Amino acid sequence: MNKKIVSLSLIVTIISIFYITFNNQPSQIEQPLTIGIAAGYAPYISINAEGQYEGFDIDVASILADKLNKKIELKDLGSMTPLMIALDQGSIDMIIWGLSITQERLNKMAMVHYTGKNTKTNPLAFWQGVPENFKTLDDAKDLIISVEPSSFQASVLAHYPKINILTTEKVDDALLNIQYGKSDAAFLDPDIAKKFRAKYPEIQLVDVPLKENEETLGIGMAIKKDNEQLINEITLAIDELKKDGSLKALELKWNMQ
């Protein structure tokens, strides 16, 4: 056989192998961005009558995926504690779940602000009546207060050892606790408290002042600190979504503060 023909055949074979191998490599869009969430947290995330996820954070995740040209995979892990564990272990890429930005969290993870303002107060929910002369958490000694573990509100209550804390994995359970007298009050995210108050007129809200080291810096997406590429991608995308008004439109849609 002619050596030139053999050489040409070999070259064609090598090119074919390279082409097949290259085209079988997963592209960026085939690599889903795995986002940790937990339902039952309206207006951020809930499940509608058709059994589908909906809410401010679901819409944010959707427009973020479009901006990054990535598919997303939502992982509902039920509550705060398993979400934090999953992020730490790397089984999810990030958390989008109405997380307050606090200095304590910033020491452990990166948080990209996407909504909300700095807060100097936080609502405490009572059922039907507020104790006489109640104004601050210093007045809550000996009360039983329901709160989600690992939440910003739980970190605040940890500064008040005389308060009896009743942890609830679901925010709806905190509502049931005050409704049926298992606890005196529930310490809630402001948007969650506003949602509950609109649905249940029996709820009385008291905005208790936060100490300087307890204040929040808005709401942020949580990412592991060592995932610098994703942090940069998310930060750039969120900046663009803020500038073009996309996030503001969603805040109005979901009646966010």
C-alpha positions, -999 to 999 in steps of 0.1 A, spaced: 0 0 0 12 35 -8 29 51 22 12 84 15 -22 68 16 -14 51 49 -2 83 64 -33 102 52 -56 75 66 -38 77 100 -42 115 101 -79 112 93 -83 86 120 -65 108 146 -86 138 136 -118 117 139 -109 104 174 -101 140 185 -134 153 171 -154 125 188 -136 129 221 -139 167 221 -176 167 212 -184 142 240 -170 165 266 -197 181 287 -202 217 278 -207 245 304 -245 245 299 -245 207 306 -230 213 340 -259 222 363 -256 247 390 -268 229 421 -288 252 444 -299 243 479 -334 255 489 -361 245 514 -398 249 507 -423 264 531 -406 298 533 -429 321 514 -425 346 498 -390 333 491 -399 297 483 -431 277 485 -450 249 467 -481 259 448 -513 240 443 -498 222 412 -469 209 433 -444 233 417 -418 255 434 -426 292 433 -414 324 450 -390 352 448 -359 330 452 -372 306 425 -375 335 401 -341 348 410 -325 314 404 -342 313 370 -330 346 357 -296 340 372 -293 307 353 -302 326 321 -276 352 328 -249 326 334 -261 303 305 -264 274 329 -289 248 338 -299 247 375 -307 218 397 -327 226 428 -321 205 459 -348 208 486 -331 199 518 -359 208 541 -344 233 565 -315 254 575 -292 229 592 -290 204 563 -285 232 539 -255 245 557 -241 209 560 -246 203 523 -228 235 514 -199 227 537 -196 192 523 -198 204 486 -230 185 477 -245 218 466 -228 247 449 -247 275 467 -278 283 488 -305 307 476 -330 308 505 -336 342 520 -304 340 541 -296 371 561 -260 384 557 -243 385 591 -207 390 601 -208 355 617 -218 339 584 -193 361 564 -166 346 586 -175 311 574 -187 315 538 -190 340 509 -224 358 506 -234 377 476 -261 403 483 -291 403 460 -320 418 479 -329 435 512 -314 463 532 -294 466 564 -317 459 593 -316 473 628 -348 457 640 -364 422 637 -401 413 643 -412 391 672 -446 376 666 -472 371 694 -506 354 691 -534 379 699 -516 398 726 -483 413 735 -470 412 771 -475 445 790 -445 469 787 -427 446 762 -403 466 740 -370 447 737 -355 412 739 -343 422 774 -380 421 783 -384 386 770 -366 368 799 -385 337 810 -406 337 778 -405 307 754 -396 318 719 -398 296 688 -370 300 663 -354 280 634 -320 265 644 -289 280 626 -310 310 615 -300 346 620 -327 350 645 -314 320 665 -279 336 666 -295 368 681 -314 349 708 -282 331 717 -271 364 733 -300 363 757 -295 332 780 -326 340 801 -349 334 771 -362 299 767 -356 288 731 -378 263 714 -362 253 680 -384 244 651 -371 230 618 -399 245 598 -410 282 601 -447 270 599 -441 250 631 -431 283 649 -465 297 638 -483 266 652 -464 269 684 -476 304 692 -511 296 679 -515 267 703 -496 280 732 -465 259 730 -444 291 729 -451 327 738 -436 342 706 -418 334 674 -387 352 661 -392 354 623 -376 368 592 -393 402 585 -408 391 551 -420 358 566 -436 377 595 -453 401 572 -467 372 552 -480 355 583 -495 388 596 -514 393 564 -529 358 566 -536 357 604 -549 389 619 -544 374 654 -507 378 650 -492 409 667 -457 420 656 -432 439 677 -401 452 660 -374 446 686 -342 467 682 -310 448 674 -277 455 689 -249 468 666 -232 434 664 -266 417 656 -276 438 626 -279 422 592 -266 434 558 -295 423 536 -301 389 520 -274 370 503 -266 339 483 -242 316 502 -211 300 485 -181 283 499 -152 307 503 -128 286 483 -151 285 452 -136 317 439 -147 312 403 -184 308 412 -182 337 436 -169 360 408 -195 347 383 -224 352 407 -212 386 418 -209 399 382 -243 384 372 -261 398 402 -245 433 396 -259 432 361 -294 420 372 -295 449 397 -285 474 371 -310 463 345 -339 463 370 -346 426 369 -342 421 406 -363 452 414 -391 439 392 -391 406 411 -391 424 445 -423 442 434 -438 410 420 -434 392 454 -441 423 476 -407 422 491 -395 449 515 
